[in-house]
Protein backbone atom coordinates (compact mmCIF):
# COMPACT_ATOMS: atom_id res chain seq x y z
CA UNK A 1 0.00 0.00 0.00
CA UNK A 2 1.36 3.40 -0.95
CA UNK A 3 0.18 6.45 0.94
CA UNK A 4 0.25 9.92 -0.47
CA UNK A 5 -1.15 12.92 1.33
CA UNK A 6 -0.37 16.33 0.05
CA UNK A 7 -1.65 19.78 -0.17
CA UNK A 8 -0.23 21.30 -3.25
CA UNK A 9 -0.79 24.79 -4.30
CA UNK A 10 -0.99 26.96 -6.25
CA UNK A 11 -2.39 29.84 -7.99
CA UNK A 12 -2.40 33.26 -6.47
CA UNK A 13 -5.06 35.68 -7.68
CA UNK A 14 -5.82 39.24 -6.63
CA UNK A 15 -8.92 39.39 -4.43
CA UNK A 16 -9.51 43.13 -4.29
CA UNK A 17 -12.29 44.92 -6.14
CA UNK A 18 -12.40 44.84 -9.94
CA UNK A 19 -11.17 48.44 -10.39
CA UNK A 20 -8.00 47.56 -8.46
CA UNK A 21 -7.57 44.45 -10.58
CA UNK A 22 -7.82 46.45 -13.81
CA UNK A 23 -5.55 49.31 -12.80
CA UNK A 24 -2.79 47.46 -10.96
CA UNK A 25 -0.84 44.28 -11.37
CA UNK A 26 0.43 41.93 -8.67
CA UNK A 27 4.20 42.05 -9.10
CA UNK A 28 5.16 39.98 -6.06
CA UNK A 29 3.34 36.95 -4.72
CA UNK A 30 2.80 36.40 -1.03
CA UNK A 31 5.96 35.20 0.72
CA UNK A 32 5.90 32.34 3.22
CA UNK A 33 8.45 32.73 6.07
CA UNK A 34 11.74 31.28 4.83
CA UNK A 35 11.03 32.02 1.15
CA UNK A 36 12.37 35.60 1.17
CA UNK A 37 15.46 34.55 -0.83
CA UNK A 38 13.17 34.08 -3.87
CA UNK A 39 11.94 37.69 -3.98
CA UNK A 40 11.91 38.79 -7.58
CA UNK A 41 11.04 35.33 -8.95
CA UNK A 42 7.29 34.72 -8.56
CA UNK A 43 7.54 31.17 -9.87
CA UNK A 44 10.07 30.22 -7.17
CA UNK A 45 8.09 32.19 -4.54
CA UNK A 46 4.94 30.30 -5.46
CA UNK A 47 6.71 26.92 -5.33
CA UNK A 48 8.35 27.74 -2.00
CA UNK A 49 5.02 28.94 -0.57
CA UNK A 50 3.31 25.72 -1.70
CA UNK A 51 6.07 23.52 -0.25
CA UNK A 52 6.01 25.28 3.12
CA UNK A 53 2.22 25.33 3.30
CA UNK A 54 2.17 21.61 2.52
CA UNK A 55 4.74 20.99 5.28
CA UNK A 56 2.63 22.98 7.75
CA UNK A 57 -0.39 20.75 7.02
CA UNK A 58 1.22 17.40 6.29
CA UNK A 59 1.56 15.73 9.68
CA UNK A 60 -2.05 16.23 10.74
CA UNK A 61 -3.31 15.36 7.27
CA UNK A 62 -1.38 12.07 7.44
CA UNK A 63 -3.23 11.24 10.67
CA UNK A 64 -6.52 11.98 8.93
CA UNK A 65 -5.47 9.81 5.99
CA UNK A 66 -4.76 6.90 8.34
CA UNK A 67 -8.33 7.24 9.63
CA UNK A 68 -9.64 7.15 6.05
CA UNK A 69 -7.65 4.01 5.29
CA UNK A 70 -9.09 2.24 8.34
CA UNK A 71 -12.59 3.34 7.36
CA UNK A 72 -12.19 2.18 3.74
CA UNK A 73 -10.69 -1.14 4.77
CA UNK A 74 -13.55 -1.84 7.17
CA UNK A 75 -16.17 -1.02 4.49
CA UNK A 76 -14.41 -2.65 1.54
CA UNK A 77 -12.37 -5.63 2.66
CA UNK A 78 -11.27 -6.64 -0.85
CA UNK A 79 -10.17 -3.35 -2.37
CA UNK A 80 -7.62 -3.92 -5.12
CA UNK A 81 -7.57 -0.53 -6.73
CA UNK A 82 -6.21 2.96 -6.43
CA UNK A 83 -8.53 5.41 -4.69
CA UNK A 84 -7.98 9.15 -4.99
CA UNK A 85 -9.97 11.77 -3.11
CA UNK A 86 -9.44 15.50 -3.48
CA UNK A 87 -10.75 18.60 -1.73
CA UNK A 88 -9.88 21.96 -3.27
CA UNK A 89 -9.65 24.72 -0.71
CA UNK A 90 -9.60 28.45 -1.36
CA UNK A 91 -7.48 30.42 1.08
CA UNK A 92 -7.49 34.17 1.40
CA UNK A 93 -4.30 36.01 2.27
CA UNK A 94 -5.28 39.52 3.30
CA UNK A 95 -3.20 42.65 2.85
CA UNK A 96 -1.74 42.12 6.35
CA UNK A 97 -0.56 38.58 5.55
CA UNK A 98 -3.19 36.65 7.54
CA UNK A 99 -4.49 33.40 6.00
CA UNK A 100 -8.04 32.08 6.19
CA UNK A 101 -9.98 29.26 4.55
CA UNK A 102 -12.70 31.08 2.61
CA UNK A 103 -14.20 28.35 0.49
CA UNK A 104 -14.18 24.90 -0.97
CA UNK A 105 -14.25 24.68 -4.74
CA UNK A 106 -16.94 22.83 -6.63
CA UNK A 107 -16.05 19.26 -7.45
CA UNK A 108 -14.37 18.61 -4.11
CA UNK A 109 -14.97 15.42 -2.17
CA UNK A 110 -17.47 16.66 0.43
CA UNK A 111 -16.47 14.26 3.20
CA UNK A 112 -12.76 14.96 2.81
CA UNK A 113 -13.39 18.71 2.64
CA UNK A 114 -15.43 18.59 5.85
CA UNK A 115 -12.78 16.56 7.67
CA UNK A 116 -9.72 18.40 6.34
CA UNK A 117 -11.03 21.97 6.75
CA UNK A 118 -10.41 22.15 10.55
CA UNK A 119 -6.91 20.74 10.01
CA UNK A 120 -6.07 23.34 7.36
CA UNK A 121 -7.65 26.10 9.48
CA UNK A 122 -5.63 25.04 12.53
CA UNK A 123 -2.39 24.84 10.56
CA UNK A 124 -2.73 28.40 9.22
CA UNK A 125 -4.49 30.20 12.07
CA UNK A 126 -1.35 31.76 13.59
CA UNK A 127 0.60 31.98 10.37
CA UNK A 128 1.51 35.40 9.03
CA UNK A 129 3.13 35.74 5.62
CA UNK A 130 4.41 38.74 3.71
CA UNK A 131 1.41 39.85 1.64
CA UNK A 132 1.42 40.12 -2.13
CA UNK A 133 2.45 43.49 -3.57
CA UNK A 134 0.99 45.57 -6.37
CA UNK A 135 3.09 47.38 -8.92
CA UNK A 136 2.68 50.59 -6.88
CA UNK A 137 4.15 48.88 -3.77
CA UNK A 138 0.90 48.48 -1.84
CA UNK A 139 0.06 45.22 -0.15
CA UNK A 140 -2.95 43.44 -1.59
CA UNK A 141 -5.17 40.53 -0.62
CA UNK A 142 -5.03 37.46 -2.82
CA UNK A 143 -6.75 34.10 -3.09
CA UNK A 144 -4.76 30.87 -3.08
CA UNK A 145 -6.11 27.57 -4.38
CA UNK A 146 -4.88 24.59 -2.40
CA UNK A 147 -5.89 21.04 -3.34
CA UNK A 148 -5.61 18.34 -0.68
CA UNK A 149 -5.40 14.87 -2.23
CA UNK A 150 -5.39 11.47 -0.57
CA UNK A 151 -4.36 8.47 -2.67
CA UNK A 152 -4.68 4.90 -1.38
CA UNK A 153 -2.97 2.31 -3.54
CA UNK A 154 -3.35 -1.34 -2.56
C-alpha positions in Angstrom: 0.0 0.0 0.0 1.4 3.4 -0.9 0.2 6.4 0.9 0.3 9.9 -0.5 -1.2 12.9 1.3 -0.4 16.3 0.1 -1.6 19.8 -0.2 -0.2 21.3 -3.2 -0.8 24.8 -4.3 -1.0 27.0 -6.2 -2.4 29.8 -8.0 -2.4 33.3 -6.5 -5.1 35.7 -7.7 -5.8 39.2 -6.6 -8.9 39.4 -4.4 -9.5 43.1 -4.3 -12.3 44.9 -6.1 -12.4 44.8 -9.9 -11.2 48.4 -10.4 -8.0 47.6 -8.5 -7.6 44.5 -10.6 -7.8 46.4 -13.8 -5.6 49.3 -12.8 -2.8 47.5 -11.0 -0.8 44.3 -11.4 0.4 41.9 -8.7 4.2 42.1 -9.1 5.2 40.0 -6.1 3.3 37.0 -4.7 2.8 36.4 -1.0 6.0 35.2 0.7 5.9 32.3 3.2 8.4 32.7 6.1 11.7 31.3 4.8 11.0 32.0 1.2 12.4 35.6 1.2 15.5 34.5 -0.8 13.2 34.1 -3.9 11.9 37.7 -4.0 11.9 38.8 -7.6 11.0 35.3 -9.0 7.3 34.7 -8.6 7.5 31.2 -9.9 10.1 30.2 -7.2 8.1 32.2 -4.5 4.9 30.3 -5.5 6.7 26.9 -5.3 8.4 27.7 -2.0 5.0 28.9 -0.6 3.3 25.7 -1.7 6.1 23.5 -0.2 6.0 25.3 3.1 2.2 25.3 3.3 2.2 21.6 2.5 4.7 21.0 5.3 2.6 23.0 7.8 -0.4 20.8 7.0 1.2 17.4 6.3 1.6 15.7 9.7 -2.1 16.2 10.7 -3.3 15.4 7.3 -1.4 12.1 7.4 -3.2 11.2 10.7 -6.5 12.0 8.9 -5.5 9.8 6.0 -4.8 6.9 8.3 -8.3 7.2 9.6 -9.6 7.2 6.1 -7.6 4.0 5.3 -9.1 2.2 8.3 -12.6 3.3 7.4 -12.2 2.2 3.7 -10.7 -1.1 4.8 -13.6 -1.8 7.2 -16.2 -1.0 4.5 -14.4 -2.6 1.5 -12.4 -5.6 2.7 -11.3 -6.6 -0.8 -10.2 -3.4 -2.4 -7.6 -3.9 -5.1 -7.6 -0.5 -6.7 -6.2 3.0 -6.4 -8.5 5.4 -4.7 -8.0 9.1 -5.0 -10.0 11.8 -3.1 -9.4 15.5 -3.5 -10.8 18.6 -1.7 -9.9 22.0 -3.3 -9.7 24.7 -0.7 -9.6 28.4 -1.4 -7.5 30.4 1.1 -7.5 34.2 1.4 -4.3 36.0 2.3 -5.3 39.5 3.3 -3.2 42.7 2.8 -1.7 42.1 6.4 -0.6 38.6 5.5 -3.2 36.6 7.5 -4.5 33.4 6.0 -8.0 32.1 6.2 -10.0 29.3 4.5 -12.7 31.1 2.6 -14.2 28.3 0.5 -14.2 24.9 -1.0 -14.3 24.7 -4.7 -16.9 22.8 -6.6 -16.1 19.3 -7.4 -14.4 18.6 -4.1 -15.0 15.4 -2.2 -17.5 16.7 0.4 -16.5 14.3 3.2 -12.8 15.0 2.8 -13.4 18.7 2.6 -15.4 18.6 5.9 -12.8 16.6 7.7 -9.7 18.4 6.3 -11.0 22.0 6.8 -10.4 22.1 10.5 -6.9 20.7 10.0 -6.1 23.3 7.4 -7.6 26.1 9.5 -5.6 25.0 12.5 -2.4 24.8 10.6 -2.7 28.4 9.2 -4.5 30.2 12.1 -1.3 31.8 13.6 0.6 32.0 10.4 1.5 35.4 9.0 3.1 35.7 5.6 4.4 38.7 3.7 1.4 39.8 1.6 1.4 40.1 -2.1 2.5 43.5 -3.6 1.0 45.6 -6.4 3.1 47.4 -8.9 2.7 50.6 -6.9 4.1 48.9 -3.8 0.9 48.5 -1.8 0.1 45.2 -0.1 -3.0 43.4 -1.6 -5.2 40.5 -0.6 -5.0 37.5 -2.8 -6.7 34.1 -3.1 -4.8 30.9 -3.1 -6.1 27.6 -4.4 -4.9 24.6 -2.4 -5.9 21.0 -3.3 -5.6 18.3 -0.7 -5.4 14.9 -2.2 -5.4 11.5 -0.6 -4.4 8.5 -2.7 -4.7 4.9 -1.4 -3.0 2.3 -3.5 -3.4 -1.3 -2.6 
